[in-house]
Amino acid sequence: MPLFLNDEQTMLRDTARDFVSENAPVAHLRRLRDADDKTGFDRALWKQFAEMGFTGILIGEDAGGLGLGHVEAGVVLEEIGRNLSPSPFLTTAVAAVAALDGTAQAARWFPGILSGETIAALAIDEGPKHRDRVALRAERAGNGFRLSGAKQFVTHGHVADLLIVAARTADGDDDAEGVTLFAVPADAAGLTATPERLADSSIAARLTFEGVAVDADAVIGEVDGGRAPLDRLLRAGRTGASAELLGVGGGAMDMTVAYLKQRKQFGALIGSFQALQHRAAHLYAEMEVARAAVLKAQQLLDAGDVAADQAVSVAKAMTGLATTLSVQEGVQMHGGIGMTDEYDIGFFMKRARVLAEMFGDANFHADRVARGRGY
């Protein structure tokens, strides 16, 4: 597989770049933050995403979508990252769609996602770090289940229409099997959402389930067989987060290189200083390696290759490291002003920090790759 975009994907990238940079640049994030927006994104802009067809990239043509793949979804996510655009695209149009695809729940929720009416949130994490542990319990009650427990770091969980919830229906909390995935309407009785603003000004929620009743139709896939749709969700989410991280790192790098070409010290452009040239060259190389890792993971996912799982972890780990380098070098090369709110480079660092934690950080995925190789 060639590690570059084909002509159609390049056209999509150009379209997405123009649309996102015009409608949701970094200034858009700043406005939402300064207005203390309680939603965390612009609903009108989300509908514009739908009008552009972006929300249906991973939805099949038979269901009204574009029937494209993770490479194309990543193209859009990279532009979202490059502009730090607050958007539910990753959780809704990528991860949630991947989980619902091929299940009975798709017919219920896909039309709203396609129209930009529906927001989906992922209730999968329960501790301070992303882990495979699922402790929230789903106990049988009549024709359905009652969910009891808590989830946290649920992006858009306070305003979502749909919550995709991983619950324990059998075995122990740390077991891989015995998990069931549920599609839970956000207005379900017994569900409490407590929103908290994160470092990058986005909003996530802590969710408490107190005997939340759902019927059997809420099950995504099969009872005790939720690992398959959950794994689809995680692979799509991790790859999508990697693409968005790539955009964050690329945006920070472009901003830094532009600053090196403008800022003068001692009568000379700081970009002429060899030490800074070496650091910029090193950063460029690291970002290109991460880009190749992301594209490889996307292509393997689209091909249904068994090697995709490991490639996804490689991509998430490498983009986490490369983008961290990019934002740190950006702040340092901007000097003192890089630490001020007046300059946008600090926003890139904050967004990178949050994205690096989503779906597992570099250490989590490095360990996952090592274990997969038998270490």
N, C-alpha and C positions, 0 to 999 in steps of 0.2 A: 504494500500500500504506500503510495507516495505521500510524504509528509508535507503536503501543501494543499491549499484549497483549489477546487476546480473552478471553471468559469461561472457556473451557476452559484456556487457558494461565495465566490468573490463579489458577484452582483448583490447577493443578500447582505454581505458585510458592508458594502458601500451604502446600501439602502438603510440598514440599521444604524450605521455610523452617522449619517446625515440626520435621521429622525431623532435619535437619542441625544446627540450633541445640540440639536436645535431646541428640543422640547424638555429635556431633563439634564442640563449640564450641572456642574458642581454648584453653581449659583442657586439652582432649584433646591438642592439639599440644604443650603445655607438658609434660604427663605423659610423652609419648613421648620428648621431648627429654631430660628429666631422667633417664629410665630408660636412656638411651643405646640406644634400640631400634635394632636392626640391619636391620630390614625397611624402615622408613620409612613404614609405614602399618599399620592394624589389619585383619588378614585377616577377622576376625569381622564387623567393620563393613562391609567390602566385600561380604560375603555378605548383610548386611542391605540394602545398596543393591540387590542383585539381587532380594531378596524384595519390595522396594518396586516393582520393575519398571524402575528407573532405568537399569540396564545394557542394557536392550533398547530404549531410546528410538529409536535410529537403525536398529535391525534390523527388517526387514519383518515383517509379520504372518504371511506364509507360512513364515517361519523361526522363528516363535515369539516375535517381538518385538512392540513396540507400533506400529511403523510411523509414528512421528512424525518431526519434522524438527529442524533446527539451532536454530530458535527455542526449542523445548522443551528441547533439550539445554543451551542457553545459560541457561535458567531455573534448571536444577539447578546448573550451573557457577557462576552468580553467587552462589548460596547457599553453595557450597563455598568460594568466595573470601571471602565476607563473614565466614565462621567460620574461615578458614585451615585447613580440614579436610584432613589428609593423605589423599589418595585417588588411585588410579590411574584415576579416571573419565575424565580428559581423554585420556590416552594410549591407554587400552583401549577404553572404550565410545564414544569419539568418533573419534579419529584412526585407530586400527587398524580399527575397523568400517568407516569410510569407504573405507579402502584395500582391504579384503577384499570389500566389497559387490559382488555381481555376478560374482565369480570362483569358480573351483573350490575355493579354499581356505576359502570361507565355511562350507561344510557341515562342515568339520573343526573349525573354531575357534569358530564362533558359539555352539554349545551350552554350552561352558565359560564363555564371557563372560556368557551369559544366566543361568547358575547361580551366578556369582560364584566359580567355581573357577579361571578362567584370568586371568592378568595378561599384558598385552602391553606391550612396550617398543619404542621407535622408534630404530633405529640409523641415523640419517641425517646427523648432523653429524660433521665430521672435524677442524675447526680451532677456534680460540678464539672465533670468531664464527660465527653461522649464515650459511652461504653455499650457493649452488647447486652447488658443486664436489663431484664424486664421484670419489674416487681408489681406493677399495677395489676390488680386482679379483676377478672371477669368471671362472675359466677352465674350459673344457669338460674333463670327465674322465669317460670312459665314457658312461653314460646321464645323468649329472648335471653338477655343477660343483664346483670347489674355490674357496673364498673366502679371500683373503689381504689383510690390511690392518688398519686400526684405526678405531674410532669412539669418540667421547667425548660427554659430557653426555647419556648415555642414562638418563633417569629410570626408576627401578625395574629397570634392566638387570641388576642382581645377583640379583634374585629372580623375574624374569619367566619365564613358561612359553613365551612366544612372542616372538621378536625379528623385527621387520620391518626388513629390511636393504636399503638402496640400494647397488647394486654396479655397477661399470663392466664392461660386456661388449663394448663397441666404442667407437671414437673416442677423443678426448682427455679428460683429467680435467675440463676446464672446458666441454665441449660439453653442450648440452641433451639431445641424443639419445644413444643407445648406453648407456642405463641400464636395468638390470633390477632389479625388486623381488623379494625372496625372503622366504618365511616360514620362519624357522629355529628349530627347537626349541632351547631354552636349554641343554639338556644335550648338545648336539652336541660330538663329540670335536674338540679343537684350539681350542676357544673358551675364552678366559679373561676373567673380569670382575673388575675392581678397583673396589670401591665407594669413593666419597668423599662426605663430608657437605658440603652446600652451605650458603650463608649463612643460608637460612631453615630449616635443620635437616632438610630433605629429603635424600634420598640418590640420587645419580646414579652411573653407572659408566663407566669407560673399558673398552672391549671390544677385545680383540686376537683376530684371526682368523688362525690358522696352518694354512692348507690345510684349512679346515673343509669337509667333504664333504656335499653335499646332492643329492638326486635331482631329476629334472626336474619332479616334482610340486610342488616347493617354490616354483616360479616363480609369482608373482602377476601374472596377465595374460599377457603375451607376452615372450619373450626379445628384448632390445633395445627393447621397447615399454613399459618401466616408467615412463616419464614420466607417462602418464595416471593410473595408480593413485597414483603419488607426488604428483602435483598434487592429487588428491582428498584424500589424507592431509594435505597442507600447508594446503589451504584450510580443511578441517575443524579441524585443529589450531590454526591461526592465529585462526580465528573463536572457537573454544572458549577459547583462552587470553585473547582479548579480553574474553569474557564473565566469565571468572574474575577478570581484572584489574579489571573494572568492580565486581565484588563486593568485592574488596580495597579499592579506592578508596572505595566506598560505606560499607563497614564502618568504615574509618578516619575518614571524614567524620562519620558518626553519632556515633562515640566522641568526636570533637573537639567537635562542637556540644554534646553532653551535658556535656562538661567545662566549656565556656564558660558553661553555665547553672548550674554548681555552684561553681566556684572564685571566691573573693573576694580582691580586693586593694584596699588603701586603703579598706576598708569597703564596696566595691561589687562586684557580679558582673562578672567580666572580659568577659562577653558584652555588657555595656552600653557598652563602649568602642567608639567609632565605627570606629577603625582596624581592630579585629578583626572588626567587623561587615562592613566592606567586604571583607576578605580571605575571610571565610566565604561571602559572597554571590558573590564571584568564583569560588571553588572550586565552589559549587553549580552555577553556570552551566556551567563547564567539564565537570563530570561529566555534566550533562544532554545536552550536545552529544555527548560520547563515547557515551552511552547510545543516542542516536538513530543514530549511526554503526554501532554494533554490531548493533542491531535491523535496520537496513537491509541490512547484509551477510548476516545470517542469513536474512532473507526472500528475498533474491536467490539465495542458495545453494539454498534449498528450492524456488525456482521454476525452477532450472536456467538462470538468466539469464546471458548472456555477460558482463554487467557485474559479475558477482559477484567476479571475481578482483581487480579494482581496488578494489571496495568493501571486500573483506577486508583489503587492505593499509591502506586509510584507517582502518578500525576498529582494527587492531593499533597503528598509529602514534598515533592519538588517545587510545586508552585507556592506552597507555604514558605519554604526556605528562600526561594528566589524573590518573592514579593516582599518578604521581611527585609531582605538585603536592599531591595529597591527603595522602600520607604525610609529605611534608616539612612542610607546614603543620601537620599533626597533631602532629608532634614539637615544632615550634617553639612552637605555642600551648599545649602542655602544659608548656613551660618545661623546667627542669632535670630534672624527674622523667621527662620523655619520653625521656631518654637512659638510664634505668635499666631493668634487667631486670624489676623489680617490676611495671611497667606494660606492658599489652599492646600499646600503640601501636607500639613498636619492632618487634614481630613482623610487623606490617603492612608496615613499610618493607622488612624483609628479604624477605618473600614477593613484594612488588612488584618488587624488584630482580631476582629470579630469573625471574619470569614475563615481565618486560619483555624479557629476553634470549631466551626460548624462541621458536623459529620466527621469529626476526628482531626486532631492536629498532626503535625509532621511526625512526632514521636509515636503516636498511635499507629499511623500507617507504616512507618518504618518497622515497627514491631510486627505488624500484620504481614508484611512482605517476608520478613525473616522467618516467621512461623510457617508461612506457606511454603517456604523453601526447605523446611525441615530443621531449622535451627532452634 
